[in-house]
Amino acid sequence: MSISDFSEARKAVSPPRRERVQQRNRAVVARYYYWAELQRRREDDVRRLLCDNEFFVEERTVANALADQADYLALLIRNRTSRSELRRLHPGFDWR
């Protein structure tokens, strides 16, 4: 297998960067909703938790995710999305 073959195979397996960032941003927003709305944590505590314990990103990245996915957050809030629905939408996180 040549390097170009490997590169092509990798492209077929992993989605483009933009799509991965969108997926990450949705997960960040879902976790933000969980901690802020369902667990009733303060916003500054939630941002710190997401940055330091869950996604290991800068606070600006969380702010950008919230801005990018503001409609998704509004939908979660408006529908009063349950833990079980969050578990279905974003498996792999602890939604207790």
Steps between C-alpha positions, in 0.01 A plus 500: 500500500644836401466822697240631257301175539511542877386861469206400280403215735513737797275751321245224440499405869497835677256775419635837390630729773202734472261214569703383802503855640121519455457169682728614780314830529167318527643278773635805686159667480322185614733474800455871568122447500534201731714680757326839483136400456465150643763515774437873570868598515619859462610599151860578596526164679359321196748663262791411727376140533469466121845653443695322771323167554311399188632646174842638600463813289533873560205694633483684167437168324201434725371853435540446125315167522212666686484778240527255208228271637271760662198361313577149627525625858171688460340181367626295795363760742169545319438124485619447858716219370531216749808311609385191312463701180847650551634148553348393170628807312848504653602155624827472681436766763376452854146642506402390856 
